[in-house]
Amino acid sequence: MIKRICKGRKLSALLMILLCTLFVLTLFVVGTDLLKQKYTNSEGSVRLNIPTYIDGKDQATHPSVIDIGAYVNDEKWNGYRYWMAYTPYPFAEGGEENPSVAASNDLMRWETPEGLCNPIANNEETCCDELKDTHILFRDDLERLEVWYLGRVNGTLKKGDPLLLFYKYSYDGINWSDYIVSREITGYTSPSLIWQDGIYRMWAISTDGTLCYAESADGSIWSEEITCRIGGSTAAREMWHGSVAYQNGQYDYVFIKSGNANSEILYAESRNGIDFDEPREIIRKGSGWDRYYRPCLIYTDEKYYCFYGVITESNEWYISLSKGNDVDTLEGIREDSIPLMTSLDTTVESSHTINSELRIINQCLKRYCRFEVIFILLAWIVLIILKPSIAKYFDLIWLLSWMLVSAYLWLRFGAANVIAAIILLITSGVVGLLFSLCCLGFNCVRRPAQ
C-alpha cells in the first residue's frame, strides 16, 4: 500500500527514505554508544554503598566529608574518623531530600552510627518544601559537628525566591539539636563552610556563575559577600555545585559546570581563599554515568579523596569516589572495592548496555506516543469534511503532520540526548504517516456518498 501511495509522489518517497534513514541512524548511534569507553581511569565505575533511611531506595547525593583526624589527637571522634553529610534523592524526589549523616573509618565502608536516626532534619519541622545542599564541619573549640543546609520555602531559585540557611549541631553525632536559622540567602546555592581562626568562612555559588565569600563570628551576622577571583578574574563562569575545603596549607575548590552536560570535575587552589588559580580538569566522565553532581575533596593520610554525585540514565542518584597521591592523578574505585563496602539490597544497573539502550528507547516511545496528538488527526478529518479536495495531497498532509507532531513533542518534552531526539523524529514521522493514511481512508469511505 505504501508503495502504491508513494508512486508518482516524490515528496512521499523522500519522507519514506528519511524515515528509514532515521531507523538506520538509531542503530548506528546505539552501536557507537555501546563501543564507547564506559569509564575513564579518573572516575569511579561503582557507587559507594551508603544506606539511607528510605527502604529500597539507597540513593544518596551531594556528599560533604570531613576528616576528624585533622582536629583531634586520637584521630577518631565518637568511634569514627570520617563523617559525611548527604541527602537522599531517589529518582530526584525532592520531598525525600533531607539532610542525613553517615560515618566511616576507611572512607569505603559507610554506615549509620548506632543510635542515629536519619534524617537529622526534615521538611515538616521547617515547613520548607525541600532541604538540600548539605555541608558538614567540625568546631574544634566546642568539639561538635555541625551540618549546614539550605531550605527552600517556596518557588524556585530561578524566580529569585529566598533560601534559608539552617544548621544543626551534635556533640556525639547521634543526638542533634533543633534547627537554627542562620540567614536568608537569595541567588546562591551549594554553600560550603569551614570553622577557622574563630570564624565561620562560607563560599557559595551565585546563580550567575560566580564564587562568593562571606564570614561570620557567630553564624548569624554575616559580612557582605565578595566575589572571588578565579584565574585572575571575577567574571561569571559555568559553575553549578561545588565545595571549598582548607587542607594541606591551602584552599581547594572543586566544582561542576552548569547545565545537564556535567562531564567533568574541575579543581582550583588558593592560598587565601579569595584568589583561585585557573581551574583544571581532575576527573573526566566516560559513558557509564549520565552526568556528575556536587563534588567534595579531602586530603588525609597524604592522599586526596574526591567524592562526587553520579547520576544514571535511569535518573538514579549515587555517590562515587576517586583517589590518588596527587589531585591530578586520581583513579576511580572499581568493582574490586565493593567487598570493602556496606552491603545493600539494591544494585545499580549498568548503563550503556544493550538492555539499558533498549530501556531508553522504550522510555522515549512511552514519552512521545501521546494521546493528545490524536487531535491533529481530528483536525485533518474536519478539514477534509469541509474541503474534500485536499485529501489528494497525501504527501503534504504527511509532511505537515510530521512537522506539527515534532514541534509539539519538542516543545512539550524536549530531548535529553541524541537517541531521544531521533526517537522523537521517528515517532512523529510514523504518527504523521498513520494520520495521513487514516485521512486517506476516511476520504475513500466518503466518496460513494458524494
RANOR-V240099 format. One record per backbone hydrogen bond with DSSP energy under -0.5 kcal/mol. CO is the residue of the C=O (numbers start at 1). NH is the residue of the N-H. If there is no record, write none. Layout:
co->{CO;CO}
nh->{NH;NH}
//
This chain:
co->{1;2;3;6;8;9;10;11;12;13;14;15;16;17;18;19;20;21;22;23;24;25;26;27;28;29;30;31;32;33;37;38;40;41;48;49;49;49;53;54;57;58;59;61;64;66;66;67;68;68;72;77;80;81;82;83;84;85;86;87;89;90;92;93;94;96;97;98;99;99;99;100;102;103;104;104;108;111;111;113;116;122;122;123;123;123;130;132;135;137;138;139;139;139;144;145;146;146;147;148;149;150;151;151;152;152;156;156;157;162;163;164;164;165;165;166;167;168;169;170;174;180;180;183;185;187;189;192;194;194;196;199;200;201;202;203;204;204;205;206;209;210;210;211;212;213;214;215;216;220;221;226;228;229;229;230;233;237;241;243;245;245;247;250;250;251;252;253;254;255;256;260;261;262;263;265;265;266;267;268;269;270;274;274;275;276;276;280;283;291;294;294;296;298;298;300;303;304;305;305;306;307;308;309;310;311;311;312;316;316;318;319;320;321;322;323;324;326;327;331;333;333;334;335;337;338;347;353;354;355;356;357;358;359;360;361;362;363;364;365;368;370;371;372;373;373;374;375;376;377;378;379;380;381;382;383;387;388;389;390;392;393;394;395;396;397;398;399;400;401;402;403;404;405;406;407;408;409;409;410;417;418;419;420;421;422;423;424;425;426;427;428;429;430;431;432;433;434;435;436;437;438;439;440;441;442;443;444;446;446;447}
nh->{5;6;7;9;10;13;14;15;16;17;18;19;20;21;22;23;24;25;26;27;28;29;30;31;32;33;34;35;36;36;287;288;43;332;50;51;110;342;55;57;59;60;89;87;85;68;83;70;71;72;75;80;77;68;104;66;102;64;100;61;92;93;94;96;97;98;131;88;119;120;121;86;84;111;81;82;110;103;113;116;118;125;126;126;127;128;152;150;148;146;140;142;143;144;139;170;137;148;168;135;166;132;153;164;129;130;159;161;160;153;185;151;166;182;183;149;180;147;177;145;176;167;182;165;163;207;205;203;196;201;199;196;216;194;214;192;206;212;189;209;237;206;212;228;204;226;202;223;200;222;217;213;230;231;276;233;230;239;256;254;247;252;250;247;252;270;245;268;243;266;240;262;263;292;285;282;283;255;280;253;277;251;229;276;271;231;232;267;265;311;63;309;307;300;305;303;300;324;298;307;322;296;320;293;318;290;291;315;312;318;310;48;308;333;306;331;304;329;330;323;45;46;337;338;340;341;349;357;358;359;360;361;362;363;364;365;366;367;368;369;370;373;374;375;376;377;378;379;380;381;382;383;384;385;386;387;390;391;392;393;394;397;398;399;400;401;402;403;404;405;406;407;408;409;410;411;412;413;414;414;421;422;423;424;425;426;427;428;429;430;431;432;433;434;435;436;437;438;439;440;441;442;443;444;445;446;447;448;449;450;450}
//
